[in-house]
Amino acid sequence: MTNKLDQVCTLLRGLNLTPKRFMIALSEEDDNNAAVSQHYCRTERGWDSTERLILCFKTRATEIVCAQKPQSGMAPGGSYYNLSTLADGFFSKAAQVAWNKELTNSSDKLADLDGSVLKRSRNPAVRRTNWVQTMAQTVCSMLAFGGNHHHNRMQLRNALMFLSGSVTERVSSYLNYIGLCSSRWTAHATLKALSKEAEEKLKA
């Protein structure tokens, strides 16, 4: 099989094609020969190998996406925000924009996948750029938090917003369980840390 692969790759290079460009062209081309191959992939006889190919791509894509994650370590160099060192600048617009950019850059493959899926919607409202970006960034952040609870910026921010918005403890527990926010205890501890900073500013 190795020799056959080498021969095929050599032939494709001679035609100025990459394996991926060839497969995309084969699946999209309207030529009769290509159409026959496309139809065969959907038949009962050809479906088993088609399914293996799809699962192979899915596995590889999953590995690539899972390998991407935000920078570990303490903020601002990393993605972990310690309650004892949290400052009110955490909530600034500039800090939010910078974090969104860093998250998207560190998880660009997943962000692109999420964004491309959302943009296909026929609903004009769904196509709005900010909505698409927010959804993609939220998914990336939830997965990063699921892999490492120290990647917690969005979760801290959401926990405080939910607490101030009178979201019930049961709902907060569920949102924490799916990785959308930090725990209610963490939200209270964060408020305590921020209140100390505000108190020191007033005294000054």
N, C-alpha and C positions, 0 to 999 in steps of 0.2 A: 504493500500500500504506500510506503514511503516513496518508493521510486515513481509510482504513478502520480503521487501528489507533486513531486518535483517536476515531472514532465508537464503536468497541467499548469503549474505556476510559471514555468519557463515559457510555455505557449502563450499564456495570458500576458506576460510581460512583453513578449514579441508583438502582441496586438495592442500594446499600450493600455492594458486593462488591469485593474486589481480584482481579486476574487469578489470583493463586495460590489464593485461597480458592475461586474459581470452578472451577479445574482440579481441586482436591482434591475438591470436592463432586461434580463430574462423574464422577470416577473411583470414588467410594465410594457414590454414591446408588443405591438399589435400584429407583427409578422406572423404568417401562417405557422411556420415551424415553432416559433416561440409560443403561439397560442395552443398548439397541440401539447407542448410540455406543461403549460399552465393547467390545461384541462386534466392531464394525467395526474397531476398532484392532488386533485380533488376526488379522483375515482377511488372506489373501494380497494382496488389493487395497489394504488400508489399512495394511499393515505398513511399507511404505517410509517413509511420512510419520511413522508412530509411531517408527521407528528414528531418523529425523532429529531428532525432538523429544527423544528420550532422549539422543542424542549431544550435542545443543545444551545440555541441562541438565548433562550430565556435564562438558562443556568449561567451562561457567561455574562449576560447583562446584569444579572443579580450580583454576581461576584464583583463586577466593576463598581456598581452602585454602592454595595456594602463596604467596599474598600475606601470609599470617600467619607470623610467626616471632618468636622471643624477642628481647629487646632486645640490640643489639650493643654491643661495648665491654667494657672491663675490669670484672670483678666488684668490688664487689657491685652497682654500677649496671647492669652488663651481664652477658652470659652467658659471657664468656671468663675462664678461670681460668689464670693464669700460674704455672708450676711454681715459679719463684723466690719467689713471694709466697704460696704455699699454706700455710695454717695448719691445725692439728688441728681447729679449729672447722668446717672443711669437712665433717667426718664426723658432726657433731652431728645429733640428731633434729630440732631446731628449724630448722637450716639446710636439711635435706632437705624438711621440710614447707613451708618458705617457697619453696624452689625449685620444688616440685611445683605449688604454687598459682600461681606466676608463669608457669610453662610452660603450665599449663592455661588461664590467662587470655589469654596471648598467642597460643594456638593453639586457642581455644575451639570453632571450627567443626569442626576435625578431631577434637578430643577428644570432642565430642558425637556425631559420626558413628561413631567407634570404639566409644564406650560404648553407643550405641543398637544396634549390630550385636551386640555381645557379650551384652547383656541379653536378646536374643531367644532365647537358647539355652534348651532345655528342661531342661538339666542344672542342678539347684538349686545345685550348687557353683559353677558359672560365674556365677550371678547375684549372688554376694557382691560387695558394693559395693567393697571394697578391691581385689579381683581385677580388676574391671572398670576401676577408676581406674588401677591399675598398668599394665595392658595399654595403655590409651589414652595414658597419659603416656609410656610407652616408645616407642610408635609416633611420637608427636609429637617426642620427643627425637631419635630416629634420623633423621627427615626434616630436622629443624633442623640436625643435625650434617652430614648429606649436603649441605645447601645452603651451610653455612658451618662449617668445622671449628673455629672459635672458639667455637661453641656447644657446649661440651665437658664440662659438669659430670657428666652421667650417665656419659659415656664414661670419664672419669678415675676415677670411683668404681668402675665395673665392672672397669676394667683392674687396679686394685689388688686387688679381691676375687678376680679370676681368678688373679692372680699368687700371692696368698697361699693360694689353694685348689689350687695345683699344676696348673692348667690348662696343657696343653701349648702350646708355641709355635705349632704348626701350627693348633690350634683357635683360639688367640688371634688369629692372623693372619686367619683367616676371620671371626671376630666383629668384628674391626676393619674388615674389608673391607665388611661389611654395615652398619656404623655403630653397632654395639652397644657397642663399647668402644674406648678409645685403644690405640695400639700398645704392644707389650711394652717398647720402648725408653722410651716416655713413662712407663710404670708404674715402671720402675727409676729414672728421673730424678725422679719424684715422691717415691718413697721416700727418695731421697738428700736432697731438699729438706726433707722432714718429719723425717728423722733429725737434720739440723742444728738444726732448731728444738727438738727434744727434748733434744739435747746442751746447747744454751744454757740451757734451763730447768733441767737438772740442775746446771749450773755455778752458776746463780743460787741 
